[in-house]
């Protein structure tokens, strides 16, 4: 399998379902200094709320149900997201559940670290790898001549 080197400054996507937004914002506030060392992206309202809370720029995508989850999935497949922090709500049905599952599938397929709750996000961000260069394996694209994608 081919490999991709991820720089020490990661591109971190922050996503939260409605009932988990407050928790993600509290986690982001508690990890403000660590997040400041990375480039942040967020879907819809989550991106705006994180930017307001942290006072740090966040690349904002569409709202998840309006296509933001798919935009983020495309960014993962293109190698433009290195870490996914997705506080999803396992107890609430989501109208865009197929998009959510596709996003999580792509994160696993493209071998990017994912956290789905406060504890897993803490473990991920306390790892020395979060601030270091890292080489990960990635699936071979159908058109191998186009690899690596930039």
C-alpha distance (Angstrom), angle and dihedral (degrees) to the residues before:
residue distance angle dihedral
X1 . . .
X2 3.78 . .
X3 3.78 120.3 .
X4 3.77 133.7 -137.1
X5 3.79 123.5 -156.3
X6 3.77 112.9 -137.1
X7 3.81 115.0 -155.2
X8 3.80 123.3 -127.2
X9 3.82 89.4 -105.5
X10 3.80 101.4 70.5
X11 3.79 130.3 -157.1
X12 3.80 101.7 -126.3
X13 3.80 123.5 -165.6
X14 3.81 116.6 -153.9
X15 3.80 118.2 -162.3
X16 3.80 132.3 164.7
X17 3.76 135.7 175.1
X18 3.80 115.0 -124.8
X19 3.81 95.7 -96.3
X20 3.83 90.6 48.4
X21 3.82 100.3 46.1
X22 3.82 95.0 94.3
X23 3.81 90.5 50.2
X24 3.81 92.2 49.7
X25 3.81 90.7 48.3
X26 3.80 90.9 51.1
X27 3.82 90.3 48.3
X28 3.82 91.2 48.0
X29 3.82 90.5 50.3
X30 3.80 91.2 50.0
X31 3.84 88.6 50.2
X32 3.82 97.6 39.1
X33 3.82 94.8 126.6
X34 3.81 94.1 48.7
X35 3.82 92.2 46.8
X36 3.82 91.3 48.7
X37 3.81 88.6 67.6
X38 3.81 91.7 61.1
X39 3.80 140.6 59.3
X40 3.80 110.8 -105.4
X41 3.80 132.8 -148.8
X42 3.77 129.5 179.0
X43 3.76 141.5 178.0
X44 3.80 120.3 -112.7
X45 3.76 116.1 -58.2
X46 3.79 93.4 4.6
X47 3.81 91.5 61.8
X48 3.80 92.3 49.5
X49 3.81 93.1 46.4
X50 3.82 92.9 48.8
X51 3.80 91.5 48.0
X52 3.82 90.9 50.2
X53 3.82 93.2 45.9
X54 3.82 97.0 45.9
X55 3.78 100.2 31.9
X56 3.81 86.8 -134.2
X57 3.82 124.6 121.6
X58 3.79 115.4 -99.3
X59 3.80 122.6 -168.7
X60 3.77 100.8 -126.6
X61 3.79 123.4 -147.0
X62 3.80 128.8 -174.1
X63 3.78 120.8 -70.1
X64 3.82 111.3 -77.9
X65 3.82 96.0 -112.5
X66 3.82 90.7 45.9
X67 3.80 94.6 55.0
X68 3.81 104.5 -72.1
X69 3.81 92.7 117.0
X70 3.80 89.2 53.6
X71 3.81 91.9 46.2
X72 3.78 89.2 52.6
X73 3.81 91.2 47.1
X74 3.80 89.4 53.7
X75 3.81 90.4 50.4
X76 3.81 89.6 52.4
X77 3.82 91.7 49.9
X78 3.81 90.2 48.6
X79 3.81 91.5 52.2
X80 3.82 93.7 -112.4
X81 3.84 97.5 121.4
X82 3.80 122.5 60.2
X83 3.83 102.9 177.4
X84 3.80 132.7 26.0
X85 3.79 121.3 -154.6
X86 3.81 105.0 -176.0
X87 3.79 117.3 169.2
X88 3.81 97.2 -165.3
X89 3.77 125.7 -179.6
X90 3.82 111.9 -121.5
X91 3.81 92.2 -173.6
X92 3.80 99.9 52.7
X93 3.80 124.4 72.4
X94 3.80 111.5 -127.0
X95 3.81 122.0 -149.1
X96 3.82 88.5 -143.6
X97 3.82 95.2 46.9
X98 3.85 93.6 134.0
X99 3.83 88.8 57.1
X100 3.81 90.8 48.8
X101 3.80 91.5 51.0
X102 3.80 90.6 47.3
X103 3.80 90.8 51.6
X104 3.80 92.4 50.7
X105 3.81 90.7 45.4
X106 3.81 91.2 53.6
X107 3.80 92.0 48.3
X108 3.80 90.0 54.8
X109 3.81 93.6 41.4
X110 3.81 93.0 51.7
X111 3.81 91.2 44.4
X112 3.78 99.5 -122.8
X113 3.80 121.6 153.7
X114 3.80 113.2 -103.3
X115 3.78 133.6 -168.7
X116 3.79 122.3 -167.4
X117 3.80 101.9 -177.8
X118 3.82 143.1 19.3
X119 3.82 94.8 -86.2
X120 3.80 95.5 49.7
X121 3.82 91.3 44.4
X122 3.82 89.8 51.3
X123 3.80 91.1 50.5
X124 3.80 92.2 47.6
X125 3.82 93.7 48.0
X126 3.81 93.4 44.4
X127 3.80 90.9 56.8
X128 3.81 114.6 104.0
X129 3.81 86.8 -132.6
X130 3.82 92.4 70.4
X131 3.80 90.2 72.4
X132 3.78 98.3 35.5
X133 3.77 136.9 75.8
X134 3.79 109.8 -93.2
X135 3.79 134.1 -171.6
X136 3.79 116.2 -145.7
X137 3.77 131.0 -178.8
X138 3.77 117.4 -117.7
X139 3.81 133.2 -169.9
X140 3.78 117.2 -92.4
X141 3.81 109.3 -104.1
X142 3.80 118.6 -123.8
X143 3.81 88.7 -112.9
X144 3.80 99.7 49.3
X145 3.81 90.6 -178.8
X146 3.82 88.4 68.6
X147 3.82 92.0 58.6
X148 2.97 129.3 145.7
X149 3.76 100.3 40.3
X150 3.76 117.5 -151.5
